[in-house]
């Protein structure tokens, strides 16, 4: 059964011709001296993986030692304190004006500060709920429409 669309089978002479053609197309390899030791050329290529024992243990038996009293370090240096300058208390209006001015300055400089992240002491559950959902929840709790 002859199939005219299939290529003729390869003969050994065709393969030899192709090898000869490929060999003539590649660049000849120069004569290089074999090297005795690859490590001399490449250097030490072993990768050292740091193990857990190599690091400082933060939660060990002696963890409480980090919190022991150290009188020489537990006091502020009086030379570094500036208690002489008198600061008056700021009214809420003055503080709001100062914060507004700082926000405008930051916005002009391309700095975005999100003060919502500063709510220390909030539970983790509240972090997953956005401000809109919190407002709706408060309204529903008061009997209003959500």
N, C-alpha and C positions, 0 to 999 in steps of 0.2 A: 504494500500500500504506500504509494508515493504521495507525499504532501508537498506540493510546489511552494507553499508559503514558508516552510521550515528551512533553516539554513542547512547546508550540507554538513555531514559529520566531520569533526576535526581529525586530521590525519597526523601522524607523528612528525611529518615534515613541516606541516603548518605550525605546530608548536615550536619546533626548533627555529623556524624563521622568525616567529614573534619574539623568542628569547634573544636572538641575535639582534633584532631591531631595537628591543629595549636596552640591551647592553650598549649599543652604539649611541643611544640617546642620553644615557646617564653620564655624569662626570666621573672620571677615574678617581679612585681613592688614592691619596698620596701614601707614601711609605712612612708610617709612624712607628716609633719604638714602643714596644709594649712596656707599660709601667709596672714596676714591682709591687707597689702598694697604693691602692686608690685613696687610702686614708691620708696619705701625705699630700695629695692634691686637693681632695674634698674636705679634709679636716674631719673633726668629730661631728657626725650628724645624728647622734642619738638625741632624742627628744626626751627631756626629763619632765615627767608628769608629777606635779606637786601632789602629795598625798595629804590626807587630813592631819596626820601627825606633824607635818611641817609648819602649820599655822599656829597662831596663838589661840589657846583654848579660852573662849569667852564665858562659857557656862559650865565651869568645872567646880570642884569642891572648894576652891579658894576664891570663888566669885565675890564673897562678902568682903574680902580684903580691899576691894576697890572702894568700899564705903566706910572704911574705918576712919576715925578722926585723925586729921593731920594738922595740928595747930599752925605750923609754919606755912601751910597752904590754904587754911580755912579763913583767912582774913584778907581784906582788901589792903592794898598798899596805899597808905595815906598820901603819899606823894602823887599818886595817880588819880585821886579823887578831886572833884571840883565842887565842893560844897559851898563855896563862897558866893557863887552866882545865885541870885534870887530869881526864881521863876514864879510869876503870878499864875493863879488858876485861870484857865481859859473858859469862856462861856461856850455853851453849845453852839450858838450862832457863829462865834469866832472860829470854833473848830470846824464847823461845816464849811465856812468860807475858805479856810486854809486847805481842807481836803479837796474842795472843788477846784481851787487853784492848782493844787498838785496833780489832780486828775487831768486838767487841761494841759499842764506842762508835759505830763507823761504821754498823753495822746499825741501832742505835737511832736514828741520825740519818738513816737512809734512803740511806746511801751504800754502793754496792757496788763493791768493788775486786777485780778478777780478777788475781791474781798470776801466773797462767800466762802472761800476755803479757810478763812480764819476762825471759824466757829469751833474753837477747842472745846472738848467735853461733850460734843454731840455723839449720839450713839451711831453705830455703823448702819443701823436700819434706816435712819433718816437720810444718810448720804445717798441712798439709792432713789430717793423721791425728789423730783424737781420742785422748784418754788411754786409753780402753777398748781401742781397736784396738792401741795401742802395747803395753799389758800382754799382750794375746793374742799378739802377735808375739813378745814376749820369752819367754812360756811355750812357744810352739811351738818357738822356737829352743833351749830347754833340753830339749825332748822331752816336755813335758807336754801335757795336753789344752788346746785353745784354746777 
